[in-house]
Amino acid sequence: MGADMAIIRRKVFIIALLSLLSLISLLGCDWEFEIVSAEIAGTPNRIIYIANVDTELDLSGLMRISTQRNGVVEEHSIEDWGSYWQGEKIYHGIDFTIPGVYEVELYYNSKDNQHASFDGDIELSYKFFVQVINVDTYTPLKEE
């Protein structure tokens, strides 16, 4: 019976210790810095590419604007997103050998990120168009 009591005491001690550690970790979180909304803004610096010369999409110039629970608004260029915004997906289907207009979508869902603190799920989708041109036969896009 004494051995059973010792086991019970150990279990109670472990549960109390885990509860205390959980409470300490929650108290250490600064919820006011939690991101409550975000958006992607701007236009990439480059939207025209040369067929058979350019080989990859350049997203520089896009900005991520986020609002924290405490009201602070931050703007970061896409180059500065780092691991905090890891998990973004880029859909485009651009064939850099074939001239044409291509739609690009940048998609982000906070559920895919374990490095950030979000208030619920934040889902971003940003679309824009790029043009791949043949330098010899280039005709500018007509504005609608």
N, C-alpha and C positions, 0 to 999 in steps of 0.2 A: 504494500500500500504506500509506503514511503517513496518508493521509486516512481509510482504513478503520480504522486503529488509533485515530485521534482520535475517530471515531464510537463505537467500542467503549468507549473510556474515558469518553466522555460518558454513554453508556447505563449503564455500571457505576456512575458517580458518581450519576446520577439514582436508580437502584435503591437504592443505599446511603443516599442522603438520604431517600427515601421510607420505607425501613425504619426509619431513625433517628427520623423524625417519628412513625411509627406506634408505636414503642416508647415515646417520650416521652408520647404521648397516653394510652397504656395505663397508664403509671406515674402519670399525673396523676389517674386515676379513683380515687375512693375507694369501693371495692366494699362496705365495711361499711355504707354508707348505702343500698345497693340494697334495694328492697322485695321481701320474700320471701312475704308473705301480706297479704291485705286482706279487709275485709268491710264491708257497709253495715248500719248499725244504727239503731235508734230508730224513731220514728213521726213522720210529718209533723205540724207544729203544726196543720194544717188538714186535716180529712178530710170535712167537711160543707160543701157549696156550695149556693148559692141559685140555682134555675133562672131564667134570663133576667136575672140580675144579675151573677153571677160569669162570667168568660170564660176564665180560665186556671188551670192547676194550680199550686199553691204547695207546693214541696218543702222549704221551710225546716223545720228540726227534724231532718232526716235527718243522720246522721253517717257519715263514712268512717273506719274504724279500720285503720291499716296497721302492719305489723311490719317493721322493717328487719333486715338481716343481723346487725347488732350487738346485736339484742335490744330496741332502743328501739321503744316503741309510741306512735304518734301518733294523736290524734283530731282530725278537722277537720269543721266543719259544711259542708253542701253549698255554702253561699255562699262558702266559702274554698277550694273545690277548685281553682279557677283553671285555667290551661293545663296544669298538671301532670297533671290527671285529665281533660283534654279527650277527647272521643270517646264520652262516655256517651250512651246512647240511651234515650229514654223512649217506651214504648208504652202507650197507654191507651184510645183510642177514646171518650173522654168527650164526650157531647153536652150541653153546659151549658144547653140549652133543654129537655131531656127528663129529668124526675125518674127516678131509679133508682140502683142500685148498680153501680159500675164497678170493674173490676180495673185496677191500674196496675202496670207492670213497669219498673223501672229496670235497665238492662243496661250493663255495661262490660266491654271486653276490652282488655288492655294492648297487643295487636297493633295497635290503632287509634291508638295514641299514640306520637308520636315525641319527646316532651318529657320522658319519665320513664325511670328505670332500674329494670327489673324483673328478677327472677331467673326466667326462663322466662315463660310466658304466664299472666297472672292474669285470670280471668274471674269477674265478679260478676253476680249476678242477685238482685233484691230485689223482692218483690211485696207489695202491700197493696191495700186497698179504700177507695174514697171513695163518698160518697152525695151525689147532687144532689137537693135537695128543692124542693117547691113550698111556699112559706111558708103558704099558705092550707090545705093539706091534709096537712101534715107528720105522719108517724107514725114514732116512733123505731124504729131497728133492734132486733130481738129478739136477745138473746144466746143462743147455742146451747149 
